[in-house]
């Protein structure tokens, strides 16, 4: 069984990756996986108690500031304050030894003390990982400090470790702030619930203890713990964290309520219809938590390069040293310029900013009610060329409305036809039957003689006559229900599956983005053509079985088209799985379609697809901005350093500055707001 633990104190993805590699070498550990952005350690092990001791011991040895929370208590980095005090003390001692005349012995003692106070953690990590065969940025910085000292550049050596340490603190502050911002946006889990016991007394329980049928009491400011139906109360709900919609939702007795909704006013009594594990809020949390495990190609490439980056940098540094020595004939100058190369080349700007940008994009999407199951799908969404829609329940509401009642016998009026049809349809769960019964404004009598004719309709007796409601004329291409008295047609009820209000806007906006839209439907030609004309979809295909939709997508993919498929039913699952991006509509839709899809639109609104694509495009732009800007700045300072135009201090400032700049730029993906039509 895999268990998850909160892990704090990791400074960068490389640190997390190195620790993860070492933990996986432990005998009792089957698999160890560290999610740096979410600060989670996933552990599968034998002899759990002993394995955890081994994990904690090795973690403290490699990363002294890292804390693994075993009992789920809140943690904080206790050593951060101590490290800052040591850093300031080291800087002050460094200033002292370079401004006051003193004996050589005292100078060297204070120099070593200053260097240790400012960088003891960096040296410790470098030495520990070196013993285990790993070279990273800690080693590069340590080598730079030692090298600068050996060639007589004592001040530069101290300033390298001082600025590097300050930079790590700034990075940590920026990174922690971004993590907390994202956590706050996705923190929809209810901490507790209040239920009524058999004596109508209020009891505070954990959400996981709620059973179906329990009545929850939810007051203003509290979250609904599980999905349910309003038992009593008339209140406004904030559902923004679930659906991305900012307008409050007013609910009354009998209405469905999603877990994670926040009561804004009054008291709400909710009868639980689901246990916590099957409720909406838990589905969302699972989707968000699993999203970071699926990396974008760019993110994966950066991670792979980082593993060999430090060795490559050392090799290039030696090459720079050799060239400069050959040209200048000055050994110390050559070493110094080679060290500048080491300092500038630290991979932190790439290693932190790229995953952070994707993480921010995923957080922004979830804030808007778009649950994307991995950063790899953000990249694919940004390159989508065709969006194919299912019709019923995706572009339409799936709820039928009566458009026309045709009278075939003048003895009857419109209300008579609806009443007689409703008498027979009141026992059916078919969507057409429900629409007819809902339109009837008279109280329905219970019938004694009712017989269902499979695939056709219902036969019943009323006031001495035999009636049939359904479809005898199966060749009709419109959605129509016929009413017969004996064998004579007395009325026809025409129905239409209403379009979702945002469907037309969605199609228009996709066209503006240069994305082609297609409709794939199992309905008949007349209905599909009508919907396609209303939405201005040029390519629409009717009478398609699930396998026909699957083959159409297969053909388009073979032509090199990046395709997204949008659907909501069990029959959409094959197409959702095959498409480059499968988008399912609604958290309460088919469990099979939710599992098969890559993106889930929480509130059934197709316009959210536009928001998802825009967020994906913006996130990708941020990622490439970080990569290009970081690379240009580093290449510039590497060139200037090799030519002797800039020194080691400029190199450190450039390295720290570009990392912090890239982190702050990544956060723009979190703050990005899509323009509403």
N, C-alpha and C positions, 0 to 999 in steps of 0.2 A: 504493500500500500504506500502511495506517495503522500508525504506530509509536507505542509508549507509552513515556513517560519519567516518572521520579519527579520531582515538583516540591515543594520545601519552602520554608517561610518566608511563605506566604500567611496573612494574619491573619483573613480572613473571607470568606464567599461573595461579598459585593459586590466585594471586591478581586479575587477570582478571575474574576468575571464581567466586570469592567472590563478586566482584562488579556486575557481571552479575546477580547473585542470588538476590542481593538487588534491582537492577533496575527492575527485574521482579515482585517484590512485590508492586511497585508503582501502584496506582489505575488507572491512565490513560494509563499505558503501557500494551499492549496486549502481546507482546513478545520482549525481548531484548537478543541479542546474540553478544558476543564479540569474534572476531577471533584474538587471541593474536599475532600469527605469522605475520599476514598481517596488524595488528593495525587497524582493522575495527570494528565499532559498527553498527550492523543491528538493526533497531528499527521499530516496528509496534505499532502505538498508536492512541488513540482518542484525539481530540482537540490538534493537533500537537504543536501549540505554547506554550500552557500551559504545555503539557507533557514534552517538551524540557526543560522548566524552571525547572520542578521537577527533571528531569534527571541531569541537570547541577548542581543543588543545592546539590543533594544527592552524586554525584560524587566528588564534592569538599570537602564534609564532610568526605567521606570515604578515598579518595585518593587525597590529596591536590595538588600533583604534576601532576595530570592527566589533560590533555586538550582535549576537544572534539571540533573538527573543524566543525562548523555549516555551514559556507559559503564557504567551500572548499579552504580557503586560506592556505598557507604553515604555518606550526607551528613548534615550537622548544621548548624544555624543558628549560624555562627561569630560573627555580629554581635550575637547576643542578649546576651552578656556585656558587650560594649562599650556597647550601648544602655542596659543597666541601670546601668553605671558613670556614663554621661553623665547619666542621669535623677537619680541620687543627688547627683551634683555640682551639677546645676542647682537641685535642691531646697535644698541647703545654702547656695548663693549667694543664693537667694531669701530664705531665712530671715535671712541676714546683712544684706541691704540693707533689710529691714523692721524690724530690731532695733537697728541702729547708725546714728548720725548720720553723714552723709557729704555731700560736695559734690555738687551736682546733676549735674555732668558724669559723675563716677564712678558715681553712682547709676544713670544711664541706661545707661552702658556695661555695668555688672554686670547690670542688668535685662535688656538685650538678650541678653547672654551666657547668662544663666539660662534665658530663654525658648527660645533656640536649642538649648541642650544638652538640654532636656527634650522639645522637639517638632520637631527639625529634620526627622525622617523624615515626620511628619504634614504639615508645611508643604510639603516637597518633593513628596510625592504629590499634595497639593491643587493645587499650581501646575502640575505636569506634566499632570494629568488635565484641569484647567481649559483648558489650551492645546489639548487634544484634544476639547474640548466636553463633558466629563463632570464633573458635580458630585456628590460623595458626602459621607460623614460627615467625611472629612478636611477638606474645604472648610468644612463647618459649624463644626467645632471651631476651625479657623484664624480664621474670621470672628469667632467668639466671643472669642477671645484678643485680636485686634486691636481689636474693638469695645469690650471692657471697658477696654482700655488708653486708648483715645481719650476715653472718658467719665470717666477718672480713677480707675477701679477697678483699679489696678495689681495689687494682691494677688490679687483674684479672677481676673484674667487669667492670672497665673502658676499659681494653684491649679487652674484649669480644665485647663491642659495637663499639669500634674503628675498630677492624679487620672485624667485620660483615659489618659495613658501607663501609669500603674500598672494601670488597668483592662484595657488591652490585654495587658499581661503576664499578669495573672490569667486573662483569657480564653484566651490562648495556652496557658498551663499546663494549664487544665481541658480545653481542646480536644485538645491533644496527648495527654494522659492517656487521654481517651476513645478517640481513634484507635488508640493502642497497645493498649488493652484489646480493642477489636474486632479488630484485626489479629492479636493473639495467639490469639483464639478461632477465627479462620478461617485461621490459618497451618498448613495441613495439607500443604503442598508438601514432598516429600522433597528434601533438598539434594544427595544423592548416592546411589549404589547400589554394592554389591559383587557382582560376578558371577564365576563360575568359567569360566576359559578351557579350551581343549582339553587342556591339561596339568594340569587341576584346580588351577590357581593362582588365588588371589583377586586381582581387579583392581578398582580403584575407578573408576567411570565416572559421567557425568551421566545422569540418568533418561532423557533424550531419546535416548541412545545404545543403550538396551536393545532387543534384537530378540526377537520371539516365539520361544520355545524356550530362551532363555538361562536359566540357573539362578542365582538370586539367593541370597546368603548374608545373612541378617538377624539381627543379634544383639540382645540385650536393650537397650531404650531407643532402637532405630533404627526408622525407618518403612519399610514395604514400598513400593517405588518404583512398581511397576506391578501390575495385576491378574494373578493367576496361580493355580496349583494347588499345594498342598503336596507337595513331592517327598520330603521327609524332615523329621522333627522333630515334637514334640508339645508345643505351647506355648500360653500364654494371650495373647490379643490385646486391646489397648485400641482399641475402634472408636468411642469416644464422639464424636470430632470428625467422624465420618462419619454416624453414625446417631442420635446423642444418647443412646444407651443406656450407662449407667454400668457395668453388669456386664460383666466380662471375657468374651470368647468363646474357648472352648477349641477348637483345631483340631488335626487329625492328618493323616496321609498321605491324599491324595486329596481333601481338602476345598478348596473355593474360598476364596481370600483376596483382599480388596479393597485396592487401593493406598491409602496414607494410614494404614493400621492400624499400631499401634505394638506391637512385641513386648515383652512384660513379663518373660518369663523364658526362659532357654535359647537355642538357636540354631535358626533356621528356614531350610529350603531350599525356595525357591519357584520353580517353572518358569513363566516368563512366558507368559501366554496372550493378552496385549494389549500393544501398544506404548504408550508414555507418553501420546501424544496421544489415544488412545481409552480410556484407563484412567479409573476412577472418580474419582480425585483430581483429574484435569484437568477432568473434566466439572463437578465441584463448584466448582472455582476459576473456570471460565468463567461458571457461573451466578451466583456471588457478584459477580464483577467487572462483569458486564453489568447487574446488578440496579439499580445507582444511576442508570442512564441513563433509567429509566422512572419519572418523578416522579409523586407523588400530586397531586391537584388543589389541595389546600391549599398544598403546597410550590410548585407552579407559580404560583399566585396571588400568594403572598408574593414570589416572584422578580420577577414582572411589576410589582408595586406598588413594589418597591425601586428599580426603574429610574427612576421618576418621583417617588419619595418625597422626595428632597432638594429638588427644585424646589418641590414642594408645601409643604414645611416652611418654606422661605424666604418663599414667598408669604404663609403664615399668620403668620410672624414679623413681616412688614411690616404686616399687618393689625392684630396685637396692638400694635405700636409706634404705629400711627396712632390706635387707640382710646384707648390710655393717654395719648398726647400730647394728644388732644382733651379728655380728662377732667381730667388733672392739670396741663396747660399747662407741664409740665417736660420739655424735650427729652431731657436726659440720663437721667432716670428711665425715660422711654418706650423709649429705645434699650436700656437695661440689661435691662428686662423682655422686650423682644423677643429679646435675646441668650439669656436663660434658656430661651426657647422653642426656640431653635436647639439648645442643649446637650441638653435633655431628649429631643428628638425623634430622636436618632441611632437608626437602624433595626437596630443590631447584635443586640439581643435577639431580634427576629423572624427576621432573616436567618440567624443561626447556629443558634438552638435548634430551629427547625422541621425543617430537613433533618437535624440531628443526632439528633433523636428518631426519625425514620423510619430513619435509618442504624442506630441502636441496636436498633430493633425487628427489622430485617432480620438484624443480627448475632446477636441472641438466638434468632431462628428457626433460623438456620443451625447454631447451637450445639446446638439440639435436633433436628437432622436434618431440618429443614423448609426447603427451598431455595425462597425466594420471589423471582421474577424482577424485581421492581420494587416501589417503595414505593406505586405506584398500586394494586397488588393487595392491599396491607395494608389500604387504605381500603375496598376492595370486600369483602374477607373480613370486615371488621368489621360489614358491613351485610347479610350473606347471610341470605336468608329460607328457602331450600330447598336441601338437599344431595341430589343424585340419585346413586345408586351403581350401577355395573355390578356384576354378581354374581361371576362366575368370576374368581378371581385378585385380586379387590378385597375382597369380604366373605368369600369362601372362599379356601382355600389354592391351589386349582387342582390339588391332588393328591388322587386318589381313594383311598378306603378301602373295603374289603369289609365290608358290614354283615350279609350273610346269604348262605349257600349252600343252595339248595333241591335236595334229592335227588329225582330222578324215576324212578330205577331202584335198587332195594334192593341190587343186586349191588355198588354203589359207595358208598364213604364220602366224607366231606367232603374229605379229603386226596387221594383219588383224582380227584375232580372238578377240584380246583385243579391237580393235576399234569398231567392230560390237557389242560386248558385252557392251561396254561403252555407245554406242548410246542409248540402252535401259535402262541401269542402272543409267544414268545421272539424272533421276528424283527421284531416291530413296534415302532415308536416312539410309538404312540398312548398317551395318559395312562392309559386303561383297561387296556391290555395291560401296561403297566409295573406298575400296581397289583397285577394278578393274579400276575405273575411274582415280584414282591417278596414276596407272601404265601406263595409255595410254598417249603417248606423242604427239598425234595429236589433233587439234582443232575439237570439236564435233559440228555437225550440229544439229539444232533444228528439231524435228520430228513433223509431223502433225497428224499421227495416232499412238497413244500409248494407250494400255489397260493393266491395272494391273490385274493379275489373283491371287486372294487372296490365300496366303499360298504357292504359287508355283513360280511365277515370273512375267515377263513383256512380252507382245506380241506387236510387232511394225512392221511397213512397211517402207522399205528403198530400193530405186532404183528398184522398181517393184517386190521385194521379201518380203515375210512375215517371220519374225524371232521371235524366242522365246528365252529369256535368263532367266535361273532359274534352277529349279530342277524338272524334270519329274520323274526321277528314285529316289523316296524317300527312297528306300532301301539302297542307298549308305551310307556307314558309314564314309567315308572321307568327309572333307569339300570341296565340289566341286560345281561349277556353270557350267551348260551345255548350249551350244549354238546350236539351231536348225534353219535350213533354210527350210521353209515349215515344213515337219515332219521328216527331215533327220538330224541326229546328225552330226555337222561339227567340233565341238571342245569342249574340257573340260578344265576348269580353276581350278586348285587345289590351295587351300589357307590354310594357317596355322596361328593360333594365336601365335605370337612370345612370347617366354619366356622373362620375365624381366631379365636384365643382372645379378641382384643380387639374383635371386631365388635359383640358385644352391648353392651359398655360404651360403645362409640362411639355407637350409636343412642340409648341411654339418656341420655348426656350431651348430645347434640344436642337432644333433647327438653327437657331441663332449661334449655337456653339459649334455648328458644322457637323452635328451628329445625325445620322440617318435614323428614322423611326420606322418600325415594322409592327404589324399586329398579327399574331398567330392565334386563331380561335377555332374551337370545335363547333361553334354555332353555324347556322345556315347562311347562305350567300346574301340574302336580302338584309338580314340583321347586321351582318359584318360590314356590308357595303354602306349601310346607313350610318353606323358608328364611325367608320373610316372617313366618310364625307364630313360628318360633324366635327371630327377632330383634325381633319385635313392630313390624314395619313395616306400617303400615296400607295404603299405596298401593304396590302391586307390579304390574308389567306384564311379561307373558311373551311369548315368540315374537316379539320385536322385532328387526328388521334394523337395521343402522347408520342407514339413512335414517329409520326410524321413531323412533329415539331422538332424532335430529337435529330432526325435526318436533315432537316433544313439547317439547323445550327451546325451540324457536322460538316455540311457542304460549305457553308460560309467560312468556317474556321479553316477548312482546307484551302480556301482562296486567300488566306492570310488576313482575314478581317477580325479585328478585336471586337467581340460581341458580348453585350450584357443582356441577360434574359430576366424579365420581371414577371413573377407569378405568385400565387398564394395557395394553391391546392396540392393535394397529394399527387395528382396526375402531372403536376409541374416539376416534380422532383428530378426526373431524368434530365430535363432541359436545364434546370438550375445547376445541376452537377456538371454538365458538359460545357456550359458557357464559360467564357473567360472570367466573368463575374456573374454569379447568380444572386439576384435580389428578391427576397421574399417580403411580402406585404403583411405587416401586423404581427405583434408578438403573440397574439392568441390564435394565430392561424394554425394550419396543419403542422404537427410536430415534425413530420417527415420533411416538409418544405423548409422549415427552420433549420433542420440539421443539414440539408443539402445545400443551402444557400451560403454565400460568402458575405453578404450584406443584408441586414434586417432593418426595414423601415418600421419604427415602433408604432406609428399612428395611422398606417394605411394610406398616407397621403403621397401620391406619386410625385408631387412637386419636390419632395425631399431628395429625389434622385438627382435633381439639378444641384441642390446644395451639396450633396455628396461629391459630385463630379468637380464642382468649383473648389471645394476644400481640398480634394485630391490634387488638382492642378496647382493650387497655391502652395500646398505642402511640398510638392516636387520642385517648384520654383525656389522655395526657401532652401531645400537640400542642396540644389546645385549652386545657389548663391554662396552658401557656406563653403562648399568644396572649392569653387573657383576663387573666391576672395582669400580663403586661407592659403591656397596653393600659390596665388600671385604674391601675397605678402611674404610668405616664406621664401619663395624663389628669389624675390627682390633682395631680401636681407642676407640670404645665402651668398648671392653674387657680390653684394657690397662688402660682406665680411671677408670673402675669399680674396677680394681686391684690396683689402685693408682700409676701405673707406669708413666702415663702421666697426665699433668694438663689441666686446662681449655684453656690455650692459644694454646696448641698443638691441642686441639679439634676444636677450631675456625679455625686455619690455615688449618687443615685437611678438614673441611667442605667447606670453601671458595675455597681451592685449588682443590678439586675434582669437584666442580661445574664448575669452569673456565676450568679445564682440559676436562670435558665432553662436554662443549660448543665448545671448539676448535676442539675436536675429531669429533663432529657432522658436522662441516664445511667440513670435508674430503669427505663427501657424495656429497657435491656441487662441489668439485674440481676433483672428480674421472673421469678419462678418460678411455673409453673402448678401448681395443686394436683392431685395424683394421686388417682385414684379408689381 
